[in-house]
């Protein structure tokens, strides 16, 4: 799994090292609809917030790369929607992007690995459901894949509105109980604004801030 994650990151990086790229950064907010797959019954989708920041590299050959750091709430509704499993994650997606158009409106496709770091696990009332530190219920790290579609719309020169819809699937069993398995999966709708940060010159290997 670690080799897959590293391989995807290196593959993504290779595309934005081909030519001079625009570098931008900005905030991102959204909503995530999450559920759990595996040995679980009477569960359903739940909504949770997503917020964080990102940086983008957009190359001249339509390929790009986005690295993000997000707070995302995953989990599920349980017990016939009378309670919730709220898994609070810090997510780090590394996304290879392909832009389908040029100009002021740029549709895009993206895919890449995501590392999820569990910060807390709580029920609907905010009570801890992850057990004591010596006997945790959920694993602290989940590795997954994220893929989606989106649209970048130019608001003004080098300032872009970024919208996307994405699906995330966890590849690791997040339950520490050997008698059952649980996997994250979610659908997210996100909105961000990217501001110019500088340009990357592949010949010199330098980033020139604005």
N, C-alpha and C positions, 0 to 999 in steps of 0.2 A: 504493500500500500504506500509506504514512504517513497519507494522508487517510482511509482506511478505519479505521485504528487510532484516530485522533483522533476520528473521527465516532462510533465505538462508545463511546469513553470519555465524550464529551459526552452521548450518548443515555442512557448509564447514569446519569450524574450528574443528569440532568434528572428522573429518577424519584424520587430520594431528596431532592430539593429541594421536594417538594410539601407536606410536613407535618412535624410534629415526629417525629424518629426516635430510636431507641435506637442508641447507638454502643458497640461491643464490640471487644475485641482478644484475641488469644490465639495459642498455638503450634499448629502442624500437623505431623504426621508421616504417612508413608505409603510405599507401594511402587509403582513405576512399571514397567510391562512395555512395553518399547520395541522398535521395529524401524525399518528404513530402507526407503523405497520408491524405485524408480528403476533406474538402471543398476548393479545389484548382484546377484550370484548366490551360491548356497550360504549364504544368511543366514537367521537365525531370531530369534525374540523373545528378549530378555534382561531380567532383573529388575534394578532399581536402586533406591536409596533416594530419598526425598523428605523434606525437612524445611525448616521456616521459620516465618513468622509471617503473620498476617492481621489486617485490621480489617473489621468488618461494619457496615453501616447497614441497619436494618430499619424500614420505614415502616409507617404504619397502613393503607395501601391495598394491602398484600400484596407490594408491590415492595420490593426491597432492592438493595444493592450491596456487593460484596466486592472489596477490593484485597489482593493477596498478594505477598509476596516469598519465593521458594522456591529452595532448591538442589535440582536434579533431575538425575539421571544418565540420559541417553538413549543412543542408539546401536543396536547389534545384535550378535548372535553371528555370526561369519563363519567361512569356511573349514571348513564342515561342523561347526560348534560347537567347533572346536579353538582359536579365538581370539576376541577381542572388540574392537569399537570402542566405547569408553566416552567419550561426549561429556558433559562436566561443564558444566551450564548454571546460570546464575542466571536464574530465570523471574519475570516480573512479569505475572500475569493480572489483568485488570480485568473482573469478572463481574457482569452484570445478573442478578438473582435474582427468581424469582416463587415465593412460598409458596402451597402448595395448601391449607393448613389453618391453624387458629389453636389456641391452647391450649398444652398442654405437649408436643405432638408436632406438628412442622411439616415435612411433606414439601416438597421444593423442586425446581425446575428452574432451570438457569443456563446462560448462554452469554456469550461475550465474547472479545475479542482477547487475545493473549499475546505479550509480547516476550521472547525468549530471548537471553541474552548468554553466549557461549561463554567459559568460564574455562580449560578444558584439554581435550585430546583424547589419550587414552592407550589402550594395548592391555591385554590380560589381565594382563600382567606389570608394568604401570605405566609402560611406556616411552612417551615422547612420539611421537605419530604425526601431529602437525600441522605438521611441517616447521619450518624456521627462520623467524624473524620476517619475513624478506624474501620468503618464498615459502610462505605458508600453504596447507595442504590444504583447510581448512574455513573458511567465512565466520564472522565473529565475531558476527553478529546474524542471528537468524531470527525472523520474524513468523508467528504462527499463530492458529488459532481453537481455543478450548476450550469444550466443552459437556458437560453431565452432569446427573445426578440425585442427590439426597441427602436427608438427614433431620436435622433439629435436634431434639434431645431435652433437655428442661429437667431439669437435675440438681437445682437449687435456684433460688431467686429470682434471675433474671437471669444465671444461669450455665448454659450450654448445652453439650451434647456435640454436635459437628458431624461427620457422616459423609457421604462422597460417593464416587461412582464417576464418573470423567470420561474423555472421549476428547479427545486433542489432535492436531491435524493441522497440520504446517508448510506454509506457503504459499510459502516461498522456497527455491530450490535452494541447499543449504548447501555444495555442492562448488564449489571455485574452478577446477576443471578443466573447460574449455569443452566437452570431448568426452563428458562424462557428467553425469548429474543425480542428485541425492540429496535426498530429503525426509524429515524426521522425522515419525513418527506413534507414538502411545503411548496406553496405557490406564492410568489411575491409580486407586488405592484409598487414600483418605486419612481421617484421623481427627484432630480437633482439639477444643479446649475454649475457649469464648469467655467472657471475663469482662467485666463492665460497665465502661465507661470514662466514659460521660456521656451527655448528650442534646444533639441538635442542634435549635436553634429556627430554623425557616426565616424567621420574621417578623423576628427581630433579626439573623439570620445569624451567631449565636454558638454555640460549643460550650461547654457547661457541664459540666466534669469532675465526677466524683463527689467 
